[in-house]
Amino acid sequence: MSDPILTLSGVQTDIAQYHILHGVDLVVPRGAVTMLLGRNGAGKTTTLRTIMGLWQPHAGEILLDGAHIHGLTPAQIARRGIGFVPEDMGIFSDLTVEENIRLAALSGQPIPERLEWIFAAFPALRTFWHSPAGTLSGGQKQMLAVARAVVEDRELYLIDEPSKGLAPAIVATLARALKDLKERGASILMVEQNFSLARALGDHVAVMDDGRITWTGAMADLAGDTTLQERLMGLKMESA
Amino acid sequence: MSNTAPSHAPTITRLPLAERLKPWLPLLLVPVLIVLGFLAIPATSSWLTLTVSGLAMGMMIFVIASGMTLVFGLMDVINFGHGAFISFGAFIGTSVLLALGTMTGAPSLLLNLLAVAGAVLAAMIVTGGIGWAFERAIVRPVYGSPLKQILVTMGGLIVAEQLIYVIWGGHEIVIARPETLKGAFTFAGAALEKYRVLAVAVGLAVFTALRLVLRRTKLGLIVRAGVDNPEMVQALGYNITRVFVGVFVAGSALAGLGGVMWALYQEVITAPMGNEIMILVFIVVIIGGLGSVEGCFIGALTVGLVQNYAAFLEPKLALISNIALMVAILMWRPMGMVPVVKAK
């Protein structure tokens, strides 16, 4: 495994009285796509939100490119170079598509070359450029959420279930865009329930259960072993 | 990056005309009210006087309420202490105006306006500072806890009122308008108070400035996004707490400006005056749509016009006119006239 962009050691997170993460140990390699898989309620989203600083861990440490980021605010973590696509997409409904994108460009205005790539990957965003984002369909909102994260280069992208509830054609569009991002050498940690998409994009896999990482390895190893898939995630149907 | 071909073509479905016009309907409320007033009030001169009076009152309430609606929209903070900034603004502005008695008493528009500007500046700086301290000491510990917010901000309001008694005494203070802002001028047979016309101009200027900041600047973009989804604004790299403190301070300063305007409107000030106006402020913030500056503007003008028309047509009705207006508008639009979509 190449040098890590992100390392989690013994991370524990509570939400109110619930103990969600029980000591997560995870290494995310640089320039690769790491898929975080697991059943519902395993702690995948909590892991991403903890990395992002939206929930503070009460134990453990998180290092981004060798520097501690736990205890920092989400704004400070974002400015250290993490792009985040949350599970609920986090679209600003009252802002136009253009304003959503402009807000994500911390340097001011989006780079024209990057904007052209976004328009080529997601033509709907050009069509609805001046429309309120709240009027977009679910798939278009997801495209906007991804576009917002990639409008500038980031050290690491955290993407939470981009295919959730979307039609296959839109999932295919998103998959092409994410594959393109991967081919540019981006480091991505992605939560995904759709195993076909995970298999197509992922280089590495970490499987979670009950707030812990229970298995890590290469995607090729997991994809080629249906027994392992079934044991780790109950993916009997998916592996067929 | 290579270009990726889309596998599905985006389409735009044109909504029916009625659907497209729906969001803009509240904009028609103020002109419709003015036309209804024209039809209901027999004398055109009375209608014109009442209309300007209603608009002036509405503009002052807007100035006071605009900061409060943004504070609520950004952080879901119900600040019952907002009235304290109005009272403090009125007392500080009045103190400055009384100290500049030679300027306010001179028959010179320039000197009078300079005195008023000085009073407004002092009131806004001090109430902005009080707002900063209020946010740090009282509001910040109770983020996310609405019941505690109500209790501590009410407590803050009471303490602030008592401080006014300590500093300025328990008696009411009479403040005369500057010499050239006294009286009225005649327009189309109607007597229009000079001060009310100035209040309309100031209210319009504040609304225009707020609109420009919110719609044309990056800061405005962050504030509007923060009203929608503060968590995501942070995840994009913006310090929402700092933005919130800025909005809280600006909102307090605007309440201070509104306090000075209200003091010159009523020509008498008392410590609980801010608290008394808060009923109208709450009605405006609720019917406008929590967090919406545009809704707050329309709501304030509507409240001002309804109160003035009702007081003329049926004085007893004026007592319940604004509550009835709030009920009617909430039955029409339960989320207010210009609802702000919040991610939850």
Interface residues (C-beta under 8 A of the other chain):
Chain A: M52 L54 T73 P74 A75 A78 R79 F84 P86 D88 G90 I91 F92 S93 D94 L95 E99 R102 L103 A104 L106 G108 W117 A120 A121 F122 P123 A124 T127 F128 G134 Q140 R148 A169 I170 A172 T173 R176 A177 D180 L181 E183 R184
Chain B: M1 S2 N3 T4 P6 S7 H8 A9 P10 I12 K218 L221 I222 R224 A225 V227 D228 N229 E231 M232 V233 Q234 A235 L236 G237 Y238 N239 I240 T241 V340 V341 A343
